[in-house]
Amino acid sequence: MLKTSFSKLTLVLAITTALNACGGGSSSTTPVNNGDSSNGDNSNNGDNTDTPTALDSHTVTVPGYQSVRVFMDVNGDLAMQADEPSGLTAENGKVTLDVKDIDDEQNYLLVANFVPGVTKRADGQPAVQSAQQLIAPPLASVISPLSHYVADKLKSGGELADAVAAAASDIGLSQLDIAKDYIAQSDEALMAISTAFQKVYFSDLAETEKPLAAKQVAALIKAWKDAQNPLDWNALEVVYQNEQWQIAPTNPGDIAADKLSHWGELPKPVDGNRPTYVWKNDSKDTFVILASAAVTEAPLAYTFDPALGENALVKSDALTEHLNQFKESTQLGERLRVHRSESNRAGGIVTVKTHVKTIELDGEAPNYQHIEKQYQFDQALNYKGVEGIIQSIEVIQPWLESPWALVHVAHDSDGNGIYIGGYVLMRIVEESLVANTGLNEGQFYEYINRMEAEGHIIIGLPNDQSEDLDWYALSEAGAKVVVQGDYPMKNMTLRATAKDNKGNQTWCFDYNERTLCRFYDKNSDTWQAPFLLEPQFGNYTYRQANYLSLDYNPAGVLAVATEGYDTTSIVGQYYPDSNTWYWQEKVGFYNLNDDAHVQLDNAGNWLLKLSVGLGAHLNFIAPQSEYKSMLEESAQGVGPLLLDSGTGIYINYERTREQQQVYLVHGE
């Protein structure tokens, strides 16, 4: 399914005030004007190229955006070169290019690069989640989706005026002004049409496919326009759904209804009274479901492929045999992993056994593996000159070649014959216990804190001087210091985690009745300093999260759902490239249980499950819109879970029928 990084935040919602101030109707009265848009002389139909004149500068507008990189594409490669005129648009969307050293400037396309973390909408919010580009004919005064549509037509040859006339005909307009700053002049029609085209140009379609897709959208707009009476351009919205472009209603409730469809129910003997587990496999665009049979409680495993329609659910005997062991597992791409270690003492020897189990989320070839290792160590331990007796050993990362071991030792540190308990952190190297270098060697700890999620383990060692903990990330390479930041981490409790498809992570914690979060960067293998999660609305700051849920969408944008003042729900989006947050409040219910699950779809909408009393409600939340309940008065729901493709699944138990109902979620 097509992904698109464009959302209504990008253009239309940034200019809601301007739209509401207009009455709708006409697109423009000036057919073509590639110079000053204030020029009302339409007699030459916009062909201003009969007498080329050398220019010192040229001013261009990108309506509705600031900090767009605009350049004149002298060499025709659509990539900015150091010797090509360029500049960043100001807050009003304008930029002036120095072209005095350019010959034949009337022959070169103008290009606008939208840069993640740099380009912003007029309201200051981030404009794009990934790099995007629009083009315009030579010496155009405006670069927009409309100019892009016309420039594509010019690639096959012909005159500018003819290309503009053809574009107007495609859309169903008598005239089209591609030189108009439709945002500054509050032109409802051009704003709506530009929004529709921008969804195509900012989608992940191949560049060679976008001209045809834009022409299909133009035909949709024309048909929609002809069917409207009265004509309200504010009601126009184009979406990519069910593998095609189509007109969608702008009512959030109607959109929410389109997001969810009932597929069917899990077949008997699935017991709806017992928990159901769901995992996703993005590489195969499938889900794996684990349920329990009624009466016997025997596990029942299925694969679910949304593309197969009514045949989506297939029982997997191969998964059923082993999957029950992975209810509390870590997902690593297409694999699930669980691990444990056990130790016992006998005859002065400590025997340690480790178990690492993995399984592929594949119904036909799950490739189940169970790796068991056994180690034996003398119970007597001399640790940095201190005599001790090993009480127990826990292997922390048994999948490593040289795993870490948490060793509980009765030791005589003072040499007075009195043994006290303590912990040391060591490694197992070639079946021997080895003291680790760099982790306060020789020190015994009363306790060692540990946090484990998303395939990572970090441990906290007490620091007697600071009365805090020193935190380290453990790996095969060694122990790496985790930056403390400004907040003591001694009393933190891990609340929620999320990992994007590049391996970057977010962990959030309870901290003295407040919420702290920290980011992990995969490329540098570093944990950033923790920060307080404190969204602000007006003069009020939300400081404590009674529940918390995190999710990354395929573009790497982080979604947050939490509880704020008076137990209302709030949701947020974090854009890593620009280090920018966007928050929205009052999107759920009051008096919520300590439970929530959020997913951020490919269009930037939140799908939020909230527990209310004994039931669960599934809500759809479009940015800058009121929430809409997609499923009301439901019981306990599993999910929603969204694949990178945008398709999702939600399983809901209905008490009256005692069945697990399966819903498809369309989160393109």
C-alpha positions as CSV (number, residue, x, y, z in Angstrom):
1,M,0.0,0.0,0.0
2,L,1.2,3.5,-0.8
3,K,2.8,5.5,1.9
4,T,2.6,9.3,1.9
5,S,4.5,11.7,4.1
6,F,2.0,14.4,3.4
7,S,-0.8,15.1,5.8
8,K,-3.5,17.9,6.2
9,L,-1.1,19.5,8.6
10,T,1.2,20.2,5.7
11,L,-0.9,22.8,3.9
12,V,-4.7,23.0,4.5
13,L,-4.7,23.0,8.3
14,A,-1.9,25.5,8.4
15,I,-4.2,28.0,6.8
16,T,-7.6,27.1,8.3
17,T,-8.2,30.7,9.3
18,A,-7.7,31.9,5.7
19,L,-10.0,29.3,4.4
20,N,-12.8,30.1,6.8
21,A,-12.6,33.7,5.8
22,C,-13.5,32.9,2.2
23,G,-16.7,32.1,0.5
24,G,-15.3,29.6,-2.0
25,G,-15.9,29.4,-5.7
26,S,-13.5,30.5,-8.4
27,S,-9.8,29.5,-8.8
28,S,-8.5,32.7,-10.4
29,T,-9.1,35.3,-13.1
30,T,-5.6,35.4,-14.4
31,P,-4.9,32.5,-16.8
32,V,-1.1,32.6,-16.7
33,N,1.3,35.1,-15.2
34,N,4.8,34.0,-14.7
35,G,6.0,37.3,-13.4
36,D,4.4,39.7,-10.8
37,S,1.2,38.1,-9.7
38,S,-0.3,41.6,-9.2
39,N,-0.2,42.2,-12.9
40,G,-3.8,41.9,-14.2
41,D,-2.9,42.1,-18.0
42,N,-4.0,38.7,-19.3
43,S,-3.9,39.7,-23.0
44,N,-0.9,37.5,-23.8
45,N,-2.2,34.5,-21.8
46,G,0.9,34.6,-19.6
47,D,3.5,34.2,-22.3
48,N,6.2,36.6,-21.1
49,T,9.1,35.1,-22.9
50,D,9.0,36.8,-26.3
51,T,11.8,39.3,-25.3
52,P,14.1,37.7,-22.8
53,T,15.7,40.3,-20.6
54,A,18.9,39.8,-18.5
55,L,18.0,39.8,-14.8
56,D,20.1,40.6,-11.7
57,S,17.7,38.8,-9.3
58,H,14.5,36.8,-9.4
59,T,12.0,36.5,-6.5
60,V,10.1,33.3,-6.0
61,T,7.3,32.4,-3.5
62,V,6.6,28.9,-2.0
63,P,3.1,29.5,-0.5
64,G,2.7,28.5,3.1
65,Y,6.2,27.4,3.8
66,Q,9.4,28.9,5.3
67,S,13.0,27.7,5.1
68,V,12.4,25.9,1.8
69,R,15.7,25.6,-0.2
70,V,15.0,27.1,-3.7
71,F,17.5,27.0,-6.5
72,M,17.7,27.5,-10.3
73,D,18.6,24.1,-11.9
74,V,21.2,25.2,-14.4
75,N,22.6,21.8,-15.1
76,G,19.2,20.0,-15.2
77,D,19.9,17.3,-12.6
78,L,17.3,18.5,-10.0
79,A,20.1,18.5,-7.4
80,M,21.4,21.8,-6.0
81,Q,25.0,22.6,-7.0
82,A,27.3,25.2,-5.2
83,D,27.4,27.4,-8.3
84,E,23.6,27.5,-8.9
85,P,21.6,30.4,-7.5
86,S,19.9,29.4,-4.3
87,G,18.3,30.6,-1.1
88,L,15.9,29.8,1.8
89,T,12.4,31.1,1.8
90,A,11.5,33.6,4.6
91,E,8.5,33.4,6.9
92,N,6.3,34.8,4.1
93,G,7.5,32.1,1.7
94,K,9.6,34.4,-0.5
95,V,13.2,34.2,-1.5
96,T,15.2,36.3,-4.0
97,L,17.8,34.5,-6.1
98,D,20.9,36.3,-7.4
99,V,20.9,35.4,-11.1
100,K,23.2,38.2,-12.5
101,D,25.9,35.6,-13.4
102,I,23.4,33.3,-15.2
103,D,22.9,33.4,-18.9
104,D,19.7,32.3,-20.4
105,E,17.9,32.0,-17.1
106,Q,14.6,31.7,-19.0
107,N,15.7,28.1,-19.9
108,Y,16.1,26.6,-16.4
109,L,13.6,25.0,-14.1
110,L,13.2,26.3,-10.6
111,V,13.3,23.7,-7.8
112,A,12.1,23.8,-4.2
113,N,13.6,21.3,-1.7
114,F,11.6,20.6,1.4
115,V,14.1,19.6,4.1
116,P,13.2,17.5,7.2
117,G,14.0,19.4,10.4
118,V,14.5,22.7,8.5
119,T,11.4,23.4,6.4
120,K,8.4,24.6,8.4
121,R,4.8,25.4,7.7
122,A,3.7,29.0,8.2
123,D,2.6,28.2,11.7
124,G,6.1,27.0,12.6
125,Q,5.3,23.3,12.7
126,P,7.5,20.8,10.9
127,A,6.5,20.5,7.2
128,V,7.8,17.1,6.1
129,Q,9.0,13.9,7.6
130,S,11.2,13.1,4.6
131,A,12.9,15.1,1.9
132,Q,10.5,16.3,-0.8
133,Q,10.7,18.4,-4.0
134,L,8.5,20.6,-6.2
135,I,9.5,22.2,-9.5
136,A,8.2,25.1,-11.5
137,P,8.7,26.4,-15.1
138,P,11.6,28.8,-15.8
139,L,11.3,32.2,-14.2
140,A,8.1,31.2,-12.4
141,S,7.2,33.5,-9.5
142,V,5.5,30.7,-7.5
143,I,6.7,27.1,-6.9
144,S,3.8,24.9,-5.9
145,P,2.1,21.6,-6.7
146,L,0.3,23.5,-9.5
147,S,3.5,24.7,-11.0
148,H,4.9,21.2,-10.7
149,Y,1.9,19.8,-12.6
150,V,2.4,22.3,-15.4
151,A,6.2,21.8,-15.5
152,D,5.6,18.1,-16.0
153,K,3.5,18.8,-19.0
154,L,6.2,21.0,-20.5
155,K,8.7,18.1,-20.4
156,S,7.1,16.8,-23.6
157,G,7.6,20.2,-25.3
158,G,5.2,23.0,-26.2
159,E,4.5,26.5,-25.0
160,L,3.9,27.4,-21.4
161,A,0.5,29.0,-22.1
162,D,-0.7,25.7,-23.7
163,A,0.6,23.7,-20.8
164,V,-1.3,25.9,-18.3
165,A,-4.5,25.7,-20.4
166,A,-4.2,21.9,-20.6
167,A,-3.8,21.8,-16.8
168,A,-6.9,23.9,-16.3
169,S,-8.8,21.6,-18.6
170,D,-7.7,18.5,-16.7
171,I,-9.0,20.0,-13.4
172,G,-12.2,21.4,-14.9
173,L,-11.3,25.1,-14.6
174,S,-11.8,27.7,-17.3
175,Q,-8.6,29.5,-16.2
176,L,-5.6,28.7,-13.9
177,D,-3.1,31.1,-12.4
178,I,0.0,29.2,-11.4
179,A,1.7,32.5,-10.4
180,K,-0.7,33.3,-7.6
181,D,0.2,33.1,-3.9
182,Y,-3.1,31.3,-3.1
183,I,-2.4,31.3,0.6
184,A,-1.7,35.0,1.0
185,Q,-4.7,35.8,-1.2
186,S,-6.9,33.1,0.4
187,D,-7.9,31.4,-2.8
188,E,-9.9,28.4,-1.5
189,A,-9.9,26.6,-4.9
190,L,-6.2,26.7,-5.5
191,M,-5.4,25.8,-1.9
192,A,-7.6,22.7,-2.1
193,I,-6.3,21.7,-5.6
194,S,-2.7,22.2,-4.5
195,T,-3.3,20.1,-1.4
196,A,-4.5,17.2,-3.6
197,F,-1.6,17.4,-6.0
198,Q,0.9,17.7,-3.1
199,K,-0.3,14.3,-1.7
200,V,0.9,12.8,-5.0
201,Y,4.2,14.6,-5.2
202,F,5.0,14.0,-1.6
203,S,4.1,10.3,-1.7
204,D,6.6,7.4,-2.0
205,L,5.6,6.7,-5.6
206,A,8.5,6.4,-8.0
207,E,9.1,9.8,-9.7
208,T,8.3,8.3,-13.1
209,E,4.8,7.3,-11.7
210,K,3.9,10.6,-10.2
211,P,2.9,12.5,-13.4
212,L,0.3,9.8,-14.3
213,A,-1.0,9.7,-10.7
214,A,-1.3,13.5,-10.7
215,K,-3.3,13.3,-13.9
216,Q,-5.6,10.7,-12.2
217,V,-6.1,13.0,-9.3
218,A,-6.9,15.9,-11.6
219,A,-9.6,13.8,-13.2
220,L,-11.0,13.0,-9.7
221,I,-11.1,16.7,-8.9
222,K,-12.9,17.6,-12.1
223,A,-15.5,14.9,-11.5
224,W,-16.0,15.9,-7.9
225,K,-16.2,19.6,-8.8
226,D,-18.9,19.0,-11.5
227,A,-20.9,17.0,-8.9
228,Q,-21.0,19.7,-6.2
229,N,-24.0,22.0,-5.7
230,P,-23.2,24.3,-4.1
231,L,-19.4,24.1,-4.6
232,D,-17.4,24.1,-1.4
233,W,-13.7,23.7,-2.0
234,N,-13.1,23.2,1.7
235,A,-14.8,19.8,1.4
236,L,-12.3,18.5,-1.2
237,E,-9.8,15.8,0.1
238,V,-8.0,13.2,-1.9
239,V,-6.7,10.0,-0.3
240,Y,-4.8,6.9,-1.4
241,Q,-6.9,4.0,-0.2
242,N,-7.4,0.4,-1.3
243,E,-4.5,0.8,-3.8
244,Q,-6.1,3.8,-5.6
245,W,-6.5,7.5,-5.4
246,Q,-10.0,8.6,-4.5
247,I,-12.1,11.4,-3.0
248,A,-12.6,11.1,0.8
249,P,-14.9,13.0,3.1
250,T,-13.3,15.6,5.3
251,N,-15.5,14.7,8.4
252,P,-13.2,13.0,10.9
253,G,-16.0,10.7,11.9
254,D,-16.5,9.6,8.3
255,I,-12.7,9.1,7.9
256,A,-12.7,7.1,11.1
257,A,-15.4,4.9,9.7
258,D,-13.3,4.3,6.6
259,K,-10.3,3.4,8.7
260,L,-12.0,0.3,10.3
261,S,-13.8,-2.6,8.7
262,H,-15.0,-5.9,10.2
263,W,-13.2,-8.9,8.9
264,G,-14.8,-11.7,10.9
265,E,-14.1,-13.7,14.0
266,L,-11.5,-16.1,15.3
267,P,-13.0,-19.6,14.8
268,K,-14.0,-22.0,17.5
269,P,-12.5,-23.5,19.6
270,V,-10.8,-20.1,20.3
271,D,-11.8,-19.0,23.8
272,G,-12.6,-15.3,23.9
273,N,-12.2,-15.2,27.7
274,R,-8.5,-15.9,27.6
275,P,-5.8,-13.4,26.4
276,T,-4.9,-13.2,22.7
277,Y,-1.5,-12.1,21.5
278,V,-0.6,-10.5,18.2
279,W,2.8,-9.8,16.6
280,K,3.5,-8.2,13.2
281,N,5.9,-9.2,10.5
282,D,6.6,-6.1,8.3
283,S,8.8,-8.0,5.9
284,K,5.9,-10.3,4.9
285,D,3.1,-7.8,5.6
286,T,1.4,-10.4,7.9
287,F,0.4,-10.9,11.5
288,V,0.8,-13.8,13.8
289,I,-2.0,-14.5,16.3
290,L,-1.8,-16.7,19.4
291,A,-5.0,-17.7,21.1
292,S,-6.2,-20.4,23.5
293,A,-8.7,-23.2,22.9
294,A,-11.8,-23.3,25.1
295,V,-11.8,-25.9,27.9
296,T,-8.3,-27.4,27.2
297,E,-6.5,-24.0,27.0
298,A,-4.3,-25.5,24.3
299,P,-2.5,-22.9,22.2
300,L,-3.8,-22.0,18.8
301,A,-1.5,-20.1,16.4
302,Y,-2.6,-18.5,13.2
303,T,-1.1,-16.3,10.5
304,F,-3.2,-13.4,9.2
305,D,-2.5,-11.9,5.7
306,P,-4.8,-8.9,5.1
307,A,-4.2,-9.1,1.4
308,L,-6.0,-12.5,1.2
309,G,-9.4,-11.1,2.1
310,E,-11.7,-13.7,3.6
311,N,-8.9,-16.3,3.4
312,A,-6.6,-14.1,5.5
313,L,-6.6,-16.3,8.6
314,V,-4.6,-19.6,8.4
315,K,-3.9,-22.0,11.3
316,S,-0.2,-22.8,11.6
317,D,0.6,-26.2,13.2
318,A,4.3,-25.3,13.1
319,L,3.8,-22.1,15.1
320,T,1.2,-23.7,17.4
321,E,3.9,-26.2,18.6
322,H,6.2,-23.6,20.0
323,L,4.6,-20.1,20.1
324,N,3.1,-20.5,23.6
325,Q,6.6,-20.1,25.0
326,F,6.9,-16.6,23.6
327,K,4.0,-14.7,25.2
328,E,6.5,-12.5,27.2
329,S,9.2,-12.1,24.5
330,T,11.4,-9.5,22.8
331,Q,10.7,-9.0,19.1
332,L,13.8,-8.6,17.0
333,G,12.6,-7.9,13.5
334,E,11.0,-11.1,12.2
335,R,12.1,-13.1,15.3
336,L,10.9,-13.5,18.9
337,R,13.3,-14.2,21.6
338,V,13.0,-15.4,25.2
339,H,15.8,-16.3,27.6
340,R,16.4,-17.5,31.2
341,S,19.2,-18.8,33.4
342,E,19.2,-21.0,36.4
343,S,21.9,-22.0,38.9
344,N,22.3,-24.5,41.7
345,R,25.1,-25.4,44.2
346,A,26.3,-28.9,45.0
347,G,29.6,-30.3,46.3
348,G,31.4,-26.9,46.1
349,I,30.4,-26.4,42.4
350,V,27.9,-23.9,41.0
351,T,26.2,-25.2,37.9
352,V,24.6,-22.7,35.6
353,K,22.2,-23.5,32.7
354,T,21.1,-20.9,30.2
355,H,18.3,-21.2,27.7
356,V,17.8,-19.0,24.6
357,K,14.7,-19.6,22.4
358,T,13.9,-17.9,19.2
359,I,11.2,-18.3,16.6
360,E,10.5,-16.7,13.2
361,L,7.1,-15.1,12.7
362,D,6.5,-17.4,9.7
363,G,3.6,-19.8,9.6
364,E,5.3,-22.3,7.3
365,A,8.9,-22.2,8.4
366,P,9.1,-20.7,11.9
367,N,12.7,-22.0,12.4
368,Y,12.3,-22.6,16.1
369,Q,15.6,-22.8,18.0
370,H,16.4,-23.7,21.6
371,I,20.0,-23.2,22.5
372,E,21.0,-24.5,26.0
373,K,24.4,-24.1,27.6
374,Q,25.8,-25.3,30.8
375,Y,28.7,-23.8,32.9
376,Q,30.3,-25.0,36.1
377,F,32.4,-22.8,38.4
378,D,34.0,-23.3,41.8
379,Q,31.8,-22.0,44.5
380,A,34.8,-20.5,46.2
381,L,35.6,-17.1,44.6
382,N,38.6,-14.8,45.1
383,Y,37.4,-11.5,43.7
384,K,40.2,-8.9,43.6
385,G,41.8,-10.3,46.7
386,V,38.5,-10.7,48.6
387,E,37.5,-14.2,49.5
388,G,33.9,-15.1,48.9
389,I,31.4,-18.0,48.4
390,I,29.1,-17.8,45.3
391,Q,25.5,-18.1,46.3
392,S,23.9,-17.9,42.8
393,I,24.7,-16.7,39.3
394,E,22.3,-15.2,36.8
395,V,23.5,-14.9,33.2
396,I,22.1,-11.6,31.9
397,Q,22.7,-11.9,28.1
398,P,23.1,-15.6,27.4
399,W,23.0,-15.2,23.6
400,L,26.4,-13.4,23.7
401,E,29.6,-15.3,23.0
402,S,30.9,-13.9,26.3
403,P,27.8,-13.3,28.3
404,W,27.5,-11.1,31.4
405,A,26.9,-12.7,34.8
406,L,25.3,-11.2,37.9
407,V,27.1,-13.1,40.7
408,H,25.6,-13.1,44.3
409,V,28.5,-13.6,46.7
410,A,28.8,-14.0,50.4
411,H,32.1,-12.2,51.0
412,D,34.5,-11.2,53.8
413,S,35.6,-7.8,52.6
414,D,36.8,-6.7,56.1
415,G,38.8,-9.9,56.7
416,N,37.1,-10.4,60.1
417,G,35.5,-13.7,59.2
418,I,32.0,-12.2,59.0
419,Y,30.5,-12.9,55.5
420,I,27.9,-10.5,54.1
421,G,26.0,-10.7,50.8
422,G,26.7,-8.6,47.8
423,Y,26.7,-8.6,44.0
424,V,29.4,-8.3,41.4
425,L,29.1,-8.0,37.7
426,M,31.4,-10.4,35.8
427,R,31.7,-12.0,32.3
428,I,31.9,-15.6,31.2
429,V,34.9,-15.9,28.9
430,E,35.8,-19.4,27.6
431,E,33.7,-20.9,30.4
432,S,35.5,-19.0,33.2
433,L,34.3,-16.2,35.4
434,V,36.3,-13.1,34.6
435,A,36.3,-9.8,36.5
436,N,35.2,-7.0,34.2
437,T,37.4,-4.0,33.7
438,G,36.0,-0.5,34.0
439,L,33.0,-1.2,36.2
440,N,34.3,-0.2,39.7
441,E,36.4,-3.3,39.9
442,G,36.6,-5.0,43.3
443,Q,33.4,-3.5,44.6
444,F,30.5,-5.5,46.0
445,Y,27.0,-4.0,45.7
446,E,24.0,-4.4,47.9
447,Y,21.9,-4.4,44.8
448,I,22.2,-3.9,41.0
449,N,19.3,-2.4,39.0
450,R,18.5,-3.6,35.6
451,M,16.2,-2.5,32.7
452,E,15.7,-4.7,29.7
453,A,13.6,-3.9,26.6
454,E,13.8,-3.9,22.8
455,G,16.9,-6.2,22.8
456,H,18.9,-3.8,25.1
457,I,20.0,-4.2,28.7
458,I,21.2,-1.4,30.9
459,I,22.3,-1.9,34.5
460,G,22.6,0.6,37.3
461,L,25.4,0.3,39.8
462,P,25.1,2.1,43.2
463,N,27.5,5.0,43.6
464,D,28.4,5.6,47.2
465,Q,29.6,9.1,46.6
466,S,26.6,10.5,44.8
467,E,24.0,8.2,46.3
468,D,22.8,7.6,42.8
469,L,23.3,4.9,40.2
470,D,25.9,4.7,37.5
471,W,24.3,3.3,34.4
472,Y,25.9,1.1,31.7
473,A,24.7,-0.5,28.5
474,L,25.9,-4.1,28.2
475,S,26.9,-5.7,24.9
476,E,29.5,-8.1,23.5
477,A,31.9,-5.1,23.0
478,G,31.8,-4.3,26.7
479,A,30.0,-1.9,29.1
480,K,29.3,1.6,27.7
481,V,28.4,4.5,30.0
482,V,24.9,5.7,29.7
483,V,24.7,9.5,30.2
484,Q,23.0,10.5,33.4
485,G,21.9,14.0,32.5
486,D,20.4,16.3,35.1
487,Y,18.1,13.7,36.8
488,P,19.0,11.0,39.3
489,M,18.0,7.6,37.9
490,K,18.0,5.7,41.2
491,N,14.2,5.6,41.6
492,M,13.2,5.2,37.9
493,T,10.7,2.6,36.7
494,L,10.6,1.7,33.0
495,R,7.1,2.4,31.7
496,A,7.1,2.3,27.9
497,T,9.5,1.7,25.0
498,A,9.4,1.9,21.2
499,K,11.8,1.1,18.4
500,D,11.7,2.4,14.8
501,N,12.6,0.4,11.7
502,K,16.2,1.8,11.8
503,G,16.8,0.6,15.3
504,N,16.5,3.9,17.1
505,Q,14.6,3.7,20.4
506,T,12.7,5.7,23.0
507,W,12.4,4.6,26.6
508,C,10.2,6.4,29.1
509,F,10.2,6.1,32.9
510,D,8.3,7.0,36.1
511,Y,10.4,9.4,38.1
512,N,9.3,11.0,41.3
513,E,5.7,11.4,40.0
514,R,7.0,12.8,36.7
515,T,7.8,11.2,33.4
516,L,11.4,11.0,32.0
517,C,12.3,9.8,28.5
518,R,15.5,9.2,26.7
519,F,16.5,8.4,23.1
520,Y,18.8,5.8,21.8
521,D,20.6,6.5,18.5
522,K,21.5,3.3,16.6
523,N,24.1,4.8,14.3
524,S,26.3,6.1,17.2
525,D,25.2,3.4,19.6
526,T,24.6,6.1,22.3
527,W,21.9,6.9,24.8
528,Q,21.1,10.5,25.0
529,A,20.5,12.3,28.3
530,P,17.0,11.9,29.8
531,F,14.5,14.7,29.5
532,L,11.2,15.5,31.2
533,L,8.1,14.7,29.2
534,E,6.0,17.8,30.0
535,P,3.7,18.9,27.2
536,Q,2.3,22.4,27.7
537,F,-1.1,23.8,26.8
538,G,-1.4,27.5,27.5
539,N,-0.3,28.1,31.1
540,Y,-0.8,24.5,32.1
541,T,2.0,21.8,32.0
542,Y,1.2,18.1,32.2
543,R,3.8,16.7,34.5
544,Q,2.7,13.2,35.4
545,A,1.6,10.3,33.2
546,N,-0.8,7.8,34.7
547,Y,-0.4,5.7,31.6
548,L,2.0,5.9,28.6
549,S,2.2,4.3,25.2
550,L,4.8,4.9,22.4
551,D,5.0,4.0,18.7
552,Y,7.1,4.9,15.7
553,N,5.5,5.1,12.2
554,P,7.6,4.1,9.1
555,A,8.8,7.7,8.6
556,G,10.5,7.6,12.1
557,V,8.0,9.9,13.7
558,L,7.3,9.0,17.4
559,A,3.8,8.9,18.7
560,V,3.0,9.4,22.4
561,A,-0.2,8.8,24.3
562,T,-0.5,9.7,27.9
563,E,-2.8,11.1,30.6
564,G,-2.8,14.6,31.7
565,Y,-4.7,17.0,34.0
566,D,-8.0,15.7,35.3
567,T,-7.3,12.2,33.7
568,T,-7.9,13.5,30.1
569,S,-6.0,11.9,27.3
570,I,-3.3,13.8,25.3
571,V,-1.3,12.6,22.3
572,G,1.9,13.9,20.8
573,Q,4.2,13.5,17.8
574,Y,8.0,13.9,17.9
575,Y,10.0,14.7,14.8
576,P,13.6,13.6,15.4
577,D,15.1,15.4,12.5
578,S,14.0,18.8,13.8
579,N,13.8,17.9,17.5
580,T,10.2,19.2,17.5
581,W,7.1,18.1,19.4
582,Y,3.5,18.6,18.4
583,W,0.8,18.0,21.1
584,Q,-3.0,17.6,21.1
585,E,-5.2,17.4,24.2
586,K,-8.7,16.2,25.1
587,V,-8.7,13.3,22.7
588,G,-10.2,10.6,24.9
589,F,-12.3,9.9,28.1
590,Y,-12.2,10.7,31.7
591,N,-11.6,8.3,34.6
592,L,-9.4,6.0,32.6
593,N,-7.7,2.8,33.7
594,D,-3.9,2.6,33.7
595,D,-3.8,1.3,30.1
596,A,-3.5,2.7,26.6
597,H,-2.1,1.6,23.3
598,V,-1.2,4.1,20.5
599,Q,-0.3,3.6,16.8
600,L,0.7,6.4,14.4
601,D,-0.4,5.7,10.9
602,N,1.4,6.7,7.7
603,A,-0.7,9.9,7.3
604,G,0.1,11.2,10.8
605,N,-3.2,10.2,12.5
606,W,-3.3,8.6,15.9
607,L,-5.1,5.3,16.5
608,L,-5.6,5.0,20.3
609,K,-7.1,2.3,22.4
610,L,-8.1,3.4,25.9
611,S,-9.5,1.3,28.7
612,V,-12.6,2.7,30.3
613,G,-14.0,0.8,33.2
614,L,-14.3,-2.9,32.0
615,G,-14.2,-2.0,28.3
616,A,-11.8,-0.7,25.7
617,H,-12.6,2.1,23.2
618,L,-10.7,2.4,19.9
619,N,-10.4,6.1,18.9
620,F,-9.3,7.8,15.7
621,I,-7.6,11.2,16.2
622,A,-6.8,13.3,13.2
623,P,-4.4,16.2,13.9
624,Q,-6.2,19.4,14.9
625,S,-9.5,17.5,15.0
626,E,-11.8,16.1,17.7
627,Y,-11.4,12.4,18.4
628,K,-13.9,9.9,17.0
629,S,-14.7,6.6,18.6
630,M,-14.3,3.8,16.1
631,L,-15.5,1.1,18.4
632,E,-17.6,1.9,21.4
633,E,-18.8,-0.2,24.3
634,S,-16.3,-2.8,23.4
635,A,-14.7,-5.2,25.9
636,Q,-11.0,-5.9,25.9
637,G,-9.2,-5.1,22.6
638,V,-5.8,-6.3,21.3
639,G,-3.9,-3.8,19.2
640,P,-4.3,-1.9,17.1
641,L,-1.1,-2.9,15.3
642,L,-0.1,-1.3,12.0
643,L,2.3,-2.8,9.4
644,D,4.7,-0.4,7.7
645,S,2.5,-0.7,4.6
646,G,-0.3,0.9,6.6
647,T,-2.7,-2.0,7.0
648,G,-3.5,-3.0,10.6
649,I,-5.4,-5.4,12.8
650,Y,-7.5,-5.0,15.9
651,I,-9.0,-7.9,17.8
652,N,-12.0,-7.2,20.1
653,Y,-13.7,-9.6,22.5
654,E,-17.5,-9.3,22.6
655,R,-19.0,-10.6,25.8
656,T,-22.4,-11.2,24.4
657,R,-21.2,-13.5,21.7
658,E,-18.1,-14.7,23.5
659,Q,-16.1,-14.4,20.3
660,Q,-12.9,-12.6,19.3
661,Q,-13.9,-10.2,16.5
662,V,-11.2,-9.3,14.0
663,Y,-11.1,-5.8,12.4
664,L,-8.9,-4.5,9.6
665,V,-7.4,-1.0,10.2
666,H,-6.6,1.1,7.2
667,G,-3.9,3.4,8.3
668,E,-2.4,4.6,5.0
